[in-house]
Every structure is written in structure tokens, then in C-alpha cells.
Amino acid sequence: MTTLYGLTQCSTCRKALTWLQRHGIEHRFVDYRDHPVAPATLKQWATAVGGFEKLVNRTGMTWRNLPDARKQPGSDAEWTLLIREYPALVRRPVVVVADGAVSLGFSDALFKRLFAT
């Protein structure tokens, strides 16, 4: 089953959920603000997408409002602590398909490729 991780109030996550429903794709949604993601899972996601630098949205207000000293985590542990404190830093949505593959973001074209519809 596909799991979509994101924030309930995120418009992009809502669009992704609507797309999955419209295409009849079985899924579940996890709001990672309400249900924090384990550090080991964050590391798996980061590895799958090319590192924490790609997992974290550096264009959003949450990132821009961080003190400069917090914007240069030096280890995976520091990244996971930062994300635990600021879950909105993770690009949304994170999509984990049944085979464990991880994808970030939403677009119609991306989801068509991901779900081969």
C-alpha cells in the first residue's frame, strides 16, 4: 500500500491525496506533525532521495526563518533533530510506495509515472 506523508494543512498534500483517490489507488496518509517520523526512517528517506539536502525544503518560510547556525547540520543526527523540531522542513509530500521506493513532491506527471496510470 502507498503511504503519503505530509501535513494535513498542506495544499500540495491535499492535491496528492485527491489524485490518489481519483485514480483509485489504495493509500494511507500520515501527518508527520501529529505522528513524528522515526530518525531511522528519515535517514532511509534521505538516502533514497540523495541526502538530507534534497529531503529538506530550503525555499520555504520554515527554512528561511531558521537562525543561520541551524542551517548547517553536520551529521545525520543533527538533521533528524532539526526535522523533529521543525517537521515542516521536509518536502511534501513524501510518497512511499508498496515496494519501498520513496518520492518527493506532487505533480500530475510525477504521479502518472510513479503509479503507471
Buried (B, 14 or more C-beta within 10 A) or exposed (E): EBBBBBBEEBEBBBBBBEBBEEEEBEBEBBBBBEEBBEBEBBBBBBEBBEEBEBBBBEEBEBBEEBEEEBEEBEEBEEBBBBBBEBBBBBBBBBBBBEEEEBBBBBEEEBBEEBBEE
